[in-house]
């Protein structure tokens, strides 16, 4: 079973030979100040530099440091899930290794979890002074868009820097879908959730491993795995096209009624719009069925039980969903 662990810190690492020693230097004292047993799990996500060697030496030097080497680069979300699956703590703190998730706010996150009973505490960026204008703009647009199409909404300016209680960890790991976006899934599971605001600092060393291609893929996964909103667009556009076509016919009819010359070609535009609208409406109806299939295939629990009151032990159902 091993020794009791109160808190597990989990961070993914991809080609982070410069940042790994700095990360441990900053995080270990913060965790020691909490006065509770802890472990730090570094998930090496298929690094090609000396990250694996530095991680092995760190594990040998400090037995509280644990390492997981993935067979190749699976991506940040997969690495975080690997850490959650291996952690032993009553609570897990997920954070990036670049120290743009400042360890200094961990004690406040832990306090909210331990004293106020929060199951998930999100670290929320209140400012990003070191980011470029384009980075700030795209992040703002993304969070606003994903917040509007998600149910429940994803909070603005939160990253994967969070603390999860053990029951929140278990519920996240129990979700069966393979495409993961923890920012939304952590909200979807419910429970008591709170926020700690921070100003995002600059990366201390190395370069970000999030290329535009990876960021686009993450955004696509966020939308596709979290919402069926795109499937509703054809029906909406179809209704709009039909309505516009009918307005066009009415307008041309009125013009013809007062004696205006209407060339035959003018009637083709609303007619084409009407055909397009009808086609999109039929496709939209098909997409409604497809969206239901999408929800069924995800196979998420119909509900999650927080606790039960007034049951005898032998009366308590163990069901977590309505299947």
C-alpha positions as CSV (number, residue, x, y, z in Angstrom):
1,X,0.0,0.0,0.0
2,X,2.9,2.4,0.7
3,X,2.9,5.4,3.1
4,X,-0.1,7.6,3.5
5,X,-0.2,10.6,1.1
6,X,-2.4,13.6,1.7
7,X,-1.6,15.6,-1.4
8,X,-0.4,14.6,-4.9
9,X,1.0,17.2,-7.2
10,X,0.8,16.2,-10.9
11,X,2.6,17.9,-13.7
12,X,3.2,16.8,-17.4
13,X,6.6,17.3,-18.9
14,X,7.6,17.3,-22.6
15,X,11.2,18.3,-23.3
16,X,11.5,20.2,-20.0
17,X,15.1,19.5,-19.0
18,X,15.5,23.1,-18.1
19,X,12.3,23.5,-16.2
20,X,12.1,20.2,-14.2
21,X,14.8,21.1,-11.6
22,X,13.4,24.6,-11.2
23,X,9.9,23.2,-10.8
24,X,10.9,20.9,-8.0
25,X,13.0,23.6,-6.3
26,X,9.9,25.8,-6.2
27,X,7.2,23.3,-5.4
28,X,8.8,21.1,-2.8
29,X,9.2,23.9,-0.2
30,X,5.6,25.0,-0.7
31,X,4.3,21.5,-0.2
32,X,6.6,21.0,2.9
33,X,5.1,24.1,4.4
34,X,1.7,22.5,4.4
35,X,2.9,20.0,7.0
36,X,1.2,17.0,5.4
37,X,2.6,14.0,3.5
38,X,2.8,14.6,-0.2
39,X,4.1,13.2,-3.5
40,X,5.0,14.9,-6.7
41,X,4.2,12.9,-9.9
42,X,6.0,14.1,-13.0
43,X,4.6,12.5,-16.2
44,X,7.2,12.5,-18.9
45,X,5.2,12.7,-22.1
46,X,7.6,11.2,-24.6
47,X,10.4,13.8,-24.1
48,X,13.3,13.6,-26.6
49,X,15.8,15.6,-24.4
50,X,17.2,14.7,-21.0
51,X,14.0,15.0,-19.1
52,X,13.8,11.3,-18.4
53,X,17.4,11.2,-17.0
54,X,16.8,14.3,-14.8
55,X,13.5,12.8,-13.6
56,X,15.2,9.5,-12.7
57,X,17.9,11.3,-10.7
58,X,15.2,13.4,-9.0
59,X,13.3,10.3,-7.9
60,X,16.4,8.8,-6.6
61,X,17.3,11.9,-4.6
62,X,13.8,12.5,-3.1
63,X,11.5,9.5,-2.7
64,X,8.5,11.9,-2.6
65,X,9.1,12.5,-6.3
66,X,7.6,9.9,-8.6
67,X,8.0,9.6,-12.4
68,X,5.9,8.1,-15.1
69,X,7.5,7.7,-18.6
70,X,4.9,7.4,-21.4
71,X,5.9,5.4,-24.4
72,X,5.5,8.4,-26.7
73,X,4.0,11.9,-26.8
74,X,0.3,11.5,-26.1
75,X,-0.5,15.1,-25.2
76,X,-1.1,17.1,-22.0
77,X,-4.6,15.8,-21.3
78,X,-3.5,12.2,-21.5
79,X,-0.5,12.9,-19.3
80,X,-2.6,14.5,-16.7
81,X,-5.0,11.5,-16.7
82,X,-2.0,9.2,-16.3
83,X,-1.0,11.1,-13.2
84,X,-4.5,11.1,-11.8
85,X,-4.7,7.3,-12.3
86,X,-1.5,6.8,-10.4
87,X,-1.8,9.3,-7.6
88,X,-2.5,8.1,-4.0
89,X,-3.4,11.4,-2.4
90,X,-6.6,12.4,-0.8
91,X,-6.4,15.4,-3.2
92,X,-4.5,16.1,-6.3
93,X,-3.1,19.4,-7.5
94,X,-2.7,19.6,-11.3
95,X,-0.3,22.2,-12.7
96,X,2.0,23.0,-15.5
97,X,5.7,22.6,-15.1
98,X,6.6,26.0,-16.6
99,X,5.8,27.7,-13.3
100,X,3.3,30.0,-15.1
101,X,1.0,28.2,-12.6
102,X,2.5,29.8,-9.5
103,X,3.1,27.4,-6.6
104,X,2.6,30.3,-4.2
105,X,-1.2,30.0,-4.4
106,X,-1.2,26.3,-3.6
107,X,-1.7,26.9,0.2
108,X,-4.8,29.0,-0.5
109,X,-6.2,26.3,-2.8
110,X,-5.5,23.7,-0.2
111,X,-7.1,25.8,2.5
112,X,-10.3,26.1,0.5
113,X,-10.3,22.3,-0.1
114,X,-9.4,21.3,3.5
115,X,-11.3,23.9,5.5
116,X,-14.2,25.0,3.3
117,X,-15.0,21.7,1.8
118,X,-14.4,22.5,-1.9
119,X,-14.1,19.4,-4.1
120,X,-12.5,21.4,-6.9
121,X,-10.7,24.7,-6.7
122,X,-9.8,26.3,-10.0
123,X,-6.9,28.7,-10.4
124,X,-8.2,31.6,-12.5
125,X,-6.0,34.0,-14.3
126,X,-7.0,37.6,-13.4
127,X,-4.4,39.1,-15.7
128,X,-1.9,37.9,-18.3
129,X,0.6,40.9,-18.5
130,X,3.4,38.9,-20.3
131,X,1.2,37.5,-23.0
132,X,1.1,39.0,-26.5
133,X,-1.9,40.9,-27.7
134,X,-2.8,38.0,-30.1
135,X,-2.5,35.4,-27.3
136,X,-4.8,37.4,-25.1
137,X,-7.3,38.0,-27.8
138,X,-7.5,34.4,-29.0
139,X,-7.7,33.1,-25.4
140,X,-10.5,35.6,-24.6
141,X,-12.4,34.6,-27.7
142,X,-11.9,30.9,-27.1
143,X,-13.1,31.0,-23.5
144,X,-16.1,33.1,-24.4
145,X,-17.1,30.8,-27.2
146,X,-16.6,27.5,-25.3
147,X,-18.4,29.0,-22.3
148,X,-21.5,29.8,-24.4
149,X,-21.8,26.5,-26.1
150,X,-21.0,24.3,-23.0
151,X,-23.5,22.9,-20.6
152,X,-22.5,23.7,-17.8
153,X,-20.5,26.6,-18.9
154,X,-16.7,26.5,-18.7
155,X,-15.4,29.4,-16.5
156,X,-13.4,32.1,-18.2
157,X,-9.6,32.1,-17.9
158,X,-9.2,28.8,-16.0
159,X,-6.5,26.3,-17.0
160,X,-5.8,22.8,-15.8
161,X,-4.3,24.3,-12.6
162,X,-6.7,22.9,-10.0
163,X,-7.0,20.9,-6.9
164,X,-9.3,17.9,-7.0
165,X,-10.7,16.0,-4.0
166,X,-10.5,12.2,-4.1
167,X,-14.1,11.8,-5.1
168,X,-13.7,14.3,-7.9
169,X,-10.6,12.4,-9.1
170,X,-12.6,9.1,-9.1
171,X,-15.5,10.7,-11.1
172,X,-13.1,12.2,-13.7
173,X,-11.3,8.8,-14.1
174,X,-14.7,7.0,-14.4
175,X,-15.8,9.1,-17.4
176,X,-15.5,6.6,-20.3
177,X,-14.8,8.9,-23.3
178,X,-11.3,8.9,-24.8
179,X,-11.3,12.5,-26.1
180,X,-10.6,14.5,-22.9
181,X,-10.9,18.2,-22.1
182,X,-10.5,18.4,-18.3
183,X,-11.4,22.1,-18.1
184,X,-15.0,21.2,-19.0
185,X,-15.2,17.8,-17.5
186,X,-14.1,19.1,-14.1
187,X,-17.1,21.4,-14.2
188,X,-19.5,18.8,-15.6
189,X,-19.1,16.4,-12.7
190,X,-20.4,19.0,-10.3
191,X,-19.7,19.1,-6.5
192,X,-18.7,22.3,-4.7
193,X,-16.3,24.3,-6.8
194,X,-14.4,27.6,-6.0
195,X,-11.8,29.9,-7.5
196,X,-8.5,31.4,-6.6
197,X,-7.3,34.3,-8.8
198,X,-3.7,34.9,-9.8
199,X,-1.6,37.0,-12.2
200,X,0.0,34.7,-14.8
201,X,3.8,35.1,-14.6
202,X,6.3,34.7,-17.4
203,X,7.8,31.3,-18.2
204,X,11.1,31.1,-16.4
205,X,13.1,29.0,-18.9
206,X,12.7,27.1,-22.1
207,X,10.0,27.5,-24.7
208,X,6.3,26.6,-24.7
209,X,5.6,23.2,-26.3
210,X,2.2,24.3,-27.4
211,X,2.5,24.9,-31.1
212,X,-0.3,26.5,-33.0
213,X,-1.2,23.0,-34.3
214,X,-1.5,21.6,-30.8
215,X,-3.5,24.6,-29.6
216,X,-5.9,24.2,-32.6
217,X,-6.3,20.5,-31.9
218,X,-7.0,21.2,-28.2
219,X,-9.6,23.8,-29.2
220,X,-11.2,21.3,-31.6
221,X,-11.3,18.6,-28.9
222,X,-12.8,21.1,-26.5
223,X,-15.6,21.9,-28.8
224,X,-16.3,18.4,-30.1
225,X,-16.0,16.6,-26.8
226,X,-18.0,19.2,-24.8
227,X,-20.9,20.3,-27.0
228,X,-23.2,19.3,-29.8
229,X,-23.7,22.9,-30.7
230,X,-22.0,22.5,-34.2
231,X,-24.6,19.9,-35.1
232,X,-27.4,22.4,-34.5
233,X,-26.0,24.9,-37.0
234,X,-27.5,23.3,-40.1
235,X,-31.0,23.5,-38.8
236,X,-30.5,27.1,-37.7
237,X,-29.1,28.2,-41.0
238,X,-31.8,26.2,-42.8
239,X,-34.6,28.1,-41.0
240,X,-32.8,31.4,-41.6
241,X,-32.4,30.6,-45.4
242,X,-36.1,29.6,-45.7
243,X,-37.2,32.8,-43.8
244,X,-35.0,34.9,-46.1
245,X,-36.3,33.3,-49.2
246,X,-39.9,33.9,-48.1
247,X,-39.1,37.5,-47.5
248,X,-37.6,37.7,-50.9
249,X,-40.7,36.2,-52.5
250,X,-43.0,38.6,-50.6
251,X,-40.8,41.6,-51.6
252,X,-40.7,40.6,-55.3
253,X,-44.5,39.9,-55.2
254,X,-45.2,43.3,-53.8
255,X,-42.9,45.0,-56.4
256,X,-44.6,43.1,-59.2
257,X,-48.0,44.0,-57.8
258,X,-47.3,47.7,-58.1
259,X,-46.3,47.3,-61.7
260,X,-42.5,47.2,-61.3
261,X,-40.6,45.1,-63.9
262,X,-39.1,42.0,-62.3
263,X,-36.8,40.0,-64.5
264,X,-37.2,36.2,-64.4
265,X,-33.6,35.8,-63.0
266,X,-34.6,37.8,-59.9
267,X,-37.0,35.1,-58.9
268,X,-34.2,32.5,-59.0
269,X,-32.4,34.0,-56.0
270,X,-35.1,33.4,-53.4
271,X,-36.0,30.1,-55.1
272,X,-32.4,28.9,-54.7
273,X,-32.3,30.2,-51.1
274,X,-35.5,28.3,-50.4
275,X,-34.1,25.0,-51.8
276,X,-30.9,25.5,-49.8
277,X,-32.9,26.2,-46.7
278,X,-35.1,23.1,-47.1
279,X,-32.0,21.0,-47.7
280,X,-30.3,22.4,-44.6
281,X,-33.5,21.8,-42.5
282,X,-33.6,18.2,-43.5
283,X,-29.9,17.8,-42.7
284,X,-30.5,19.6,-39.4
285,X,-33.2,17.1,-38.4
286,X,-30.7,14.3,-39.2
287,X,-28.1,16.1,-37.1
288,X,-30.5,16.2,-34.2
289,X,-30.6,12.4,-34.2
290,X,-26.8,12.4,-34.6
291,X,-26.4,14.6,-31.6
292,X,-28.4,12.1,-29.5
293,X,-26.2,9.3,-30.7
294,X,-23.2,11.4,-29.8
295,X,-24.5,11.8,-26.2
296,X,-25.2,8.1,-26.0
297,X,-21.8,7.1,-27.3
298,X,-20.0,9.3,-24.7
299,X,-21.8,7.1,-22.1
300,X,-21.4,9.6,-19.3
301,X,-23.4,8.9,-16.1
302,X,-26.9,10.2,-16.2
303,X,-26.3,11.7,-12.7
304,X,-23.6,11.7,-10.0
305,X,-24.6,11.4,-6.4
306,X,-22.9,13.8,-4.0
307,X,-24.1,12.1,-0.8
308,X,-27.2,10.3,0.7
309,X,-29.2,11.2,3.8
310,X,-31.5,9.0,5.9
311,X,-30.5,5.6,4.3
312,X,-29.5,2.6,6.3
313,X,-26.2,1.2,5.1
314,X,-27.9,-1.8,3.5
315,X,-30.4,0.4,1.8
316,X,-27.9,2.7,0.0
317,X,-27.9,2.1,-3.7
318,X,-24.4,2.1,-5.3
319,X,-25.7,3.3,-8.6
320,X,-23.9,6.4,-10.0
321,X,-26.2,6.7,-13.0
322,X,-29.7,5.8,-14.2
323,X,-28.6,3.0,-16.6
